[in-house]
Amino acid sequence: MEILEALQSFITTYKVPFNIALIILLSIVLRWLLQHTLRRVVSRVVKGVKRSQATDLTEELSLAPKLSARAVQRTRTLGAVGKHIITWTIGVISIILILGQLGVDLAALLTSAGIVAAALAFGAQNLIKDLLNGIFMVSEDQLGVGDWITIGEISGTVEDVGIRVTQVRAVDGTLWFIRNGEVLTLGNSSQGWGRAIINITVDADNDLDLVENVALEAAREVMKMPEHARKIIGEPEVWGVESMFGDRATLRLAMRTRPEAQWAVQRALRLELVRLFDKHGITLASELPTFPGATP
């Protein structure tokens, strides 16, 4: 009997701390469970797309049809955003429950919070702007986790899309944190298609018709390469003489590619052009002049 009374006294004395600890523990477990479930759903979608494309490599998903590739990027993005929403929602609910255990009048608190929120709204315009812009960017599929994007002077791969901040990893390894509300212009190289563009500058005394034919031959050789065949979705085109400067002439070679594949195709084209130009005796210009408005 004394043990039962002591137990009841202990529970009564430490009821509030025990309930708070229980709320925190359940919040941690629930957050882990929901995020684990979300990760499994995202993983299943990605694996399903990989299976449909007969590949186990994430890098090759950019070579898949447009809708399949975007399904993966969009699923990963929604998974990243969902992770933040789960954390914030459980955190807010846990705080409210803990305050209730501490005897705080929640009705009065919520009323005061509404008044304070209205007063702070004028000072929190940037935060609201970040949140709304982040929601619109995700819902409109402007970017996704894994996309190569350009925002202002920053270019890199999207690593995480949050409700307020987007994380972009630059090619030199720098991780940029970009507020969603500051994104006014966004370029996405991972949507639709890309274009490999090569400016070929040769001595003007070369036979330019021969230069054009050899450039097309080099492009067709690249199209036959197994490592690049799936990356190319259009026929090569020479857009003619782009510019003339003294004893130099510049022709432009273009080829449509899968998203993000244009840079690899450009490198392969340059190597093949050097090989075939040497074979046909075509002389490249010793120096490359700069032309206003020329595309690199």
C-alpha positions in Angstrom: 0.0 0.0 0.0 2.8 2.4 0.9 4.5 1.5 -2.4 1.4 2.4 -4.4 1.0 5.6 -2.5 4.6 6.5 -3.2 4.2 5.7 -6.9 1.1 7.9 -7.1 2.9 10.7 -5.3 5.9 10.3 -7.7 3.6 10.5 -10.7 1.7 13.5 -9.4 4.9 15.3 -8.6 6.7 14.6 -11.9 3.6 14.5 -14.1 4.5 17.6 -16.1 8.2 16.8 -16.7 7.2 13.2 -17.6 4.5 14.4 -20.1 6.9 17.0 -21.6 9.6 14.2 -22.1 7.0 12.0 -23.6 5.9 14.7 -26.0 9.5 15.3 -27.1 10.1 11.6 -27.5 7.0 11.0 -29.5 7.7 14.0 -31.7 11.2 12.7 -32.5 9.8 9.2 -33.3 7.0 10.6 -35.4 9.3 12.9 -37.3 11.7 10.0 -38.1 8.8 7.8 -39.1 7.3 10.3 -41.5 10.6 11.3 -43.0 11.6 7.6 -43.4 8.2 6.9 -45.2 8.8 10.0 -47.4 12.3 8.8 -48.3 11.0 5.3 -49.2 8.3 6.8 -51.5 10.9 9.0 -53.2 13.2 6.1 -53.6 10.5 3.9 -55.1 9.6 6.5 -57.7 13.3 7.0 -58.7 13.9 3.3 -58.9 10.8 2.8 -60.9 12.0 5.4 -63.5 15.5 3.8 -63.5 13.9 0.4 -64.1 11.8 1.7 -67.0 14.9 3.3 -68.6 17.0 0.1 -68.0 19.7 1.9 -66.0 21.0 1.9 -62.4 22.9 5.2 -62.8 21.3 8.4 -61.7 23.5 10.3 -64.1 21.9 8.6 -67.1 18.4 9.8 -66.1 19.1 13.1 -67.9 19.3 11.0 -71.1 15.8 9.6 -70.5 12.7 11.0 -72.1 11.7 14.5 -70.8 8.7 13.4 -68.8 10.5 10.5 -67.0 13.5 12.7 -66.2 11.3 15.5 -64.8 9.3 12.9 -62.7 12.5 12.0 -60.9 13.6 15.7 -60.3 10.1 16.8 -59.2 9.7 13.8 -56.8 13.1 14.6 -55.2 12.2 18.2 -54.9 8.8 17.5 -53.3 10.6 15.1 -51.0 13.0 17.8 -49.9 10.3 20.3 -49.3 8.1 17.7 -47.5 11.0 17.0 -45.2 11.1 20.6 -44.1 7.3 20.8 -43.8 7.3 17.7 -41.5 10.0 19.2 -39.3 8.3 22.5 -38.9 4.8 21.1 -38.4 5.8 18.6 -35.7 7.9 21.2 -34.1 5.1 23.8 -33.8 2.6 21.2 -32.5 5.1 19.9 -30.0 5.7 23.4 -28.6 2.0 24.1 -28.3 1.5 20.8 -26.4 4.5 21.5 -24.1 3.1 25.0 -23.3 -0.2 23.4 -22.5 1.5 21.1 -20.0 3.2 24.2 -18.4 -0.2 25.7 -17.8 0.0 28.4 -20.5 -3.4 29.7 -21.6 -3.3 28.6 -25.3 -6.4 30.6 -26.3 -4.9 33.8 -25.0 -1.5 32.9 -26.5 -3.0 32.3 -29.9 -5.0 35.5 -29.7 -1.8 37.4 -28.7 0.1 35.6 -31.4 -2.4 36.8 -34.0 -2.0 40.4 -32.9 1.8 40.1 -32.8 1.8 38.4 -36.2 -0.1 41.3 -37.6 2.3 43.7 -36.1 5.3 41.8 -37.3 3.9 41.3 -40.8 5.3 44.6 -41.9 8.8 43.6 -40.7 8.5 40.1 -42.0 7.7 40.9 -45.6 11.0 39.4 -46.8 10.3 36.1 -45.0 6.8 35.9 -46.4 8.2 36.7 -49.9 10.8 33.9 -49.5 8.1 31.4 -48.5 5.6 32.3 -51.2 8.2 32.4 -53.9 9.6 29.0 -52.8 6.1 27.5 -53.0 5.6 28.9 -56.5 9.0 27.7 -57.7 8.2 24.1 -56.6 4.6 24.0 -57.8 5.5 25.4 -61.2 8.4 23.0 -61.5 10.9 25.8 -62.1 13.7 23.8 -60.6 14.3 20.4 -59.0 16.9 18.6 -56.9 19.7 17.6 -59.2 19.0 20.3 -61.8 21.8 22.5 -63.2 20.6 26.1 -62.8 21.8 29.6 -63.1 20.6 32.3 -60.7 22.3 35.7 -61.4 26.0 35.0 -61.4 25.7 31.6 -59.6 25.6 28.4 -61.6 25.5 24.9 -60.1 23.5 21.8 -59.1 20.5 22.1 -56.8 21.2 20.1 -53.7 18.2 21.1 -51.6 15.0 23.1 -52.1 13.7 24.5 -48.8 10.6 26.6 -48.1 12.8 29.6 -47.5 16.2 28.8 -49.0 17.5 26.9 -52.0 21.0 25.3 -51.8 23.1 25.3 -55.0 26.5 23.5 -55.3 28.8 25.3 -57.7 31.3 23.5 -59.9 34.2 24.5 -57.5 32.4 22.9 -54.6 31.0 26.1 -53.0 27.6 25.6 -51.5 25.4 28.7 -52.1 22.4 29.5 -50.0 19.9 31.5 -52.1 16.8 33.1 -50.5 13.8 32.1 -52.7 12.5 35.7 -52.5 15.6 37.0 -54.2 15.3 34.7 -57.2 14.1 37.0 -60.0 15.6 35.3 -63.0 16.3 31.5 -63.1 17.9 29.5 -65.9 17.4 25.7 -65.9 19.7 23.7 -68.1 18.0 20.4 -67.1 14.6 20.9 -68.7 13.6 20.2 -72.3 16.8 20.1 -74.3 20.2 21.6 -74.7 22.3 22.7 -77.6 26.0 22.1 -78.2 27.5 25.1 -79.9 31.1 25.3 -81.3 32.6 28.4 -82.8 35.3 27.2 -85.3 37.9 29.8 -86.1 40.2 29.0 -89.1 42.5 30.9 -91.3 40.5 32.7 -94.0 42.5 31.2 -96.8 41.1 27.8 -96.1 38.3 26.4 -98.3 35.3 27.3 -96.1 33.1 24.8 -97.9 35.5 22.1 -97.0 35.6 23.4 -93.4 31.8 23.2 -93.2 31.7 19.6 -94.7 34.5 18.4 -92.3 32.7 20.0 -89.3 29.5 18.1 -90.2 31.6 14.9 -90.7 33.1 15.4 -87.2 29.6 15.8 -85.7 28.3 12.6 -87.4 31.3 10.7 -86.0 30.5 11.9 -82.5 26.9 10.7 -83.1 28.2 7.2 -83.8 30.1 7.0 -80.5 28.3 4.7 -78.0 29.0 7.1 -75.1 27.4 10.0 -76.9 24.8 8.5 -79.1 22.0 8.8 -76.6 22.9 12.3 -75.7 22.2 13.7 -79.1 18.6 14.2 -80.3 19.1 16.4 -83.5 21.1 16.6 -86.7 24.2 18.7 -86.7 23.9 22.1 -88.4 26.5 24.6 -89.6 25.0 28.1 -89.3 27.4 29.5 -91.8 30.1 32.1 -91.3 29.5 33.8 -87.9 32.1 36.5 -88.3 35.2 37.6 -90.2 38.2 39.3 -88.7 41.3 40.1 -90.7 42.7 36.8 -91.9 40.3 34.7 -89.7 36.9 33.3 -90.3 34.6 31.9 -87.7 31.9 29.3 -88.5 29.3 28.0 -86.0 28.4 24.4 -85.5 25.3 23.5 -83.5 23.7 20.3 -82.4 20.6 19.7 -80.2 21.2 17.4 -77.2 19.5 16.0 -74.1 19.4 18.3 -71.1 22.8 18.9 -69.5 24.5 16.8 -72.2 25.6 19.8 -74.3 28.9 20.3 -72.5 30.0 16.6 -72.9 29.0 16.7 -76.6 30.9 20.0 -77.1 34.1 18.4 -75.7 33.8 15.4 -77.9 33.1 17.6 -80.9 36.2 19.7 -80.3 38.4 16.6 -80.1 37.0 15.2 -83.3 37.3 18.5 -85.1 41.0 18.7 -84.2 41.6 15.2 -85.5 39.7 15.6 -88.8 41.0 19.1 -89.5 44.6 17.8 -89.1 43.7 14.9 -91.5 42.3 17.3 -94.2 45.0 19.9 -93.8 42.7 22.6 -92.4 44.5 25.3 -90.4 43.0 26.6 -87.3 43.6 30.3 -86.4 46.6 30.8 -84.1 44.6 33.1 -81.9 40.9 33.5 -81.2 39.7 37.1 -81.3 36.7 38.2 -79.3 33.5 39.3 -80.9 30.8 41.3 -79.2 27.8 39.1 -78.6 29.5 35.9 -79.6 28.3 32.8 -77.8 31.1 30.8 -76.1 
